[in-house]
Amino acid sequence: MIAVTGIPVLETERLILRAPEPRDAEAAIAFMTSERSQHVGGPLPRDKAWRLFAVEVAHWVLRGYGMWAVTLKGDDRCVGFVGCWCPEGWPERELGWSVLVEAEGKGIAYEAALEARRYAYDTLGWTTAVSYIDKPNQRSIRLAQRLGAVLDETAAYPGQDAAAEPCFVYRHPSPAELVP
């Protein structure tokens, strides 16, 4: 198998954010076929979960940014996916996250999202970012708020023109707002 090259590796105190690789497919599939994925379009059958993982990998090629596989330093096993996301039809660029059950409640998504947002602003030149969150997803709402994002009731959401189920749109602080 060939890995996508040119994807930057980001490091935090505890984490490595690296390119998603074929060996991460099972972690992604396990998440997307489980009830835990109910807030991000799941649970899906295995074949559709595999295709969604393939889309996440392809997003890097098509957009030049995407979701990183998140690992703990010293353990290269994928514990989640965090990054920059804007597939066709998305009204705005998104900072998104999903973590496996073993990574929940440990600050991993928060730490990874801070680093991904820093990259989006400092390297990609984004001036804003949103997070689209399913209304019942209280854990993601709390994470967005912890990241300083606020509910933006005027923002468009994916599928809005197709009578999609509305979601919350949390707007992250701009780069200027993050400067101490």
Secondary structure as the mmCIF struct_conf table of DSSP 4:
data_model
#
loop_
_struct_conf.conf_type_id
_struct_conf.id
_struct_conf.beg_label_comp_id
_struct_conf.beg_label_asym_id
_struct_conf.beg_label_seq_id
_struct_conf.end_label_comp_id
_struct_conf.end_label_asym_id
_struct_conf.end_label_seq_id
HELX_LH_PP_P HELX_LH_PP_P1 ILE A 7 VAL A 9
STRN STRN1 LEU A 10 GLU A 11
BEND BEND1 GLU A 13 ARG A 14
STRN STRN2 LEU A 15 ARG A 18
HELX_RH_3T_P HELX_RH_3T_P1 PRO A 22 ASP A 24
HELX_RH_AL_P HELX_RH_AL_P1 ALA A 25 MET A 32
TURN_TY1_P TURN_TY1_P1 THR A 33 THR A 33
BEND BEND2 SER A 34 SER A 34
HELX_RH_3T_P HELX_RH_3T_P2 GLU A 35 VAL A 40
TURN_TY1_P TURN_TY1_P2 GLY A 41 GLY A 41
HELX_RH_AL_P HELX_RH_AL_P2 ARG A 46 ARG A 63
BEND BEND3 GLY A 64 GLY A 64
STRN STRN3 MET A 67 LEU A 72
TURN_TY1_P TURN_TY1_P3 LYS A 73 GLY A 74
STRN STRN4 ASP A 75 TRP A 85
TURN_TY1_P TURN_TY1_P4 GLU A 88 GLY A 89
BEND BEND4 PRO A 91 GLU A 92
STRN STRN5 GLU A 94 VAL A 99
HELX_RH_3T_P HELX_RH_3T_P3 VAL A 101 ALA A 103
TURN_TY1_P TURN_TY1_P5 GLU A 104 GLY A 107
HELX_RH_AL_P HELX_RH_AL_P3 ILE A 108 ASP A 122
TURN_TY1_P TURN_TY1_P6 THR A 123 THR A 123
BEND BEND5 LEU A 124 LEU A 124
BEND BEND6 THR A 127 THR A 127
STRN STRN6 VAL A 130 ILE A 133
TURN_TY1_P TURN_TY1_P7 LYS A 135 PRO A 136
HELX_RH_AL_P HELX_RH_AL_P4 GLN A 138 ARG A 146
TURN_TY1_P TURN_TY1_P8 LEU A 147 GLY A 148
STRN STRN7 VAL A 150 LEU A 151
TURN_TY1_P TURN_TY1_P9 GLU A 153 THR A 154
BEND BEND7 ALA A 155 ALA A 155
TURN_TY1_P TURN_TY1_P10 PRO A 158 GLY A 159
HELX_RH_3T_P HELX_RH_3T_P4 GLN A 160 ALA A 162
TURN_TY1_P TURN_TY1_P11 ALA A 163 ALA A 163
HELX_LH_PP_P HELX_LH_PP_P2 ALA A 164 PRO A 166
STRN STRN8 PHE A 168 ARG A 171
HELX_LH_PP_P HELX_LH_PP_P3 HIS A 172 SER A 174
HELX_RH_AL_P HELX_RH_AL_P5 PRO A 175 LEU A 178
#
